[in-house]
């Protein structure tokens, strides 16, 4: 039977939970394999963050191509992402899925970390004096800034940077394939992690992971409804939008890939919602590259979840940096498979938490990823429709035609 990866991961997690519960004495045998898998994930963080950002910027040939339409859509995408992060933080703060999980602190290697506490440190800390040193020390936020500066330079150089573009594209494809290979080990990695954690720390983790997943789903639902509210603000019927994008959302759910949904989304937005060809062909791919509202929610909730596990009370400054880095991280997550998990490490580092805890959520990540992609793609479609409406090029007759499904 040919099972999809997320089903294999779920099976691996369940078998690991059962094994850890009934045979806790074997957790020491599972621990080395769990650490090896965790290290493989951590190994790819810096190269993936750097190359994914550069890869996205290689598609921009002329800085002026963004133009008026691009700037409008980027502003809307940014607003929607900030809203998503806020929803994520609010949901995690209210439901507190990580409270009373102090037993997991040992697993997260929480003994030595130094949180950033001032705005000055936040701003100064974003810019590396030595990018190689930043990469070696795993300072992902500095790596992101360095990648953005290099990417902008590539855009400004233009055709003279074509050779470098080819190298970046090839390198990124190799890294993506490497991540794909590592992700194939996820069912086994999750199995060993569950045996280790359940065997050493008991059944508490599973209860809190279940609560974490419910909080994430709750926040996704709120964000999904907010898209309809935003459409209403632009005098667009959200019911028509939801009905006519259901096919797009189904493809997103089945593939767990925003990029795999682009062709279907462009066609349906034009045929069923009356979006102009120019807007659909430009704004939707742009959104796939920079708009990851589902990932923003996921990153923010998981970061706060880990802070609650450690008993860490975030300061106002840390909440600010959480919002900033979750927004940046969700943009970076667009470029790579399981990008939400990769970029979550950047956010954890930025607020002073170790990244070891990321492996704990790998068991639920593939399942959550299907719903996360639906939110991402729905946001892309909503912003595309809104931008077309602002440009007065949206065919309202087609949009309001109830006979088109």
PyMOL commands that set and color helices and strands:
alter all, ss='L'
color gray80, all
select helices_A, chain A and resi 5-22+24-43+45-57+63-65+67-95+102-105+119-125+131-136+140-184+186-201+204-233+238-244+246-255+259-273+277-290+293-309+316-335+339-350+356-390+396-399
alter helices_A, ss='H'
color red, helices_A
deselect
rebuild
show_as cartoon
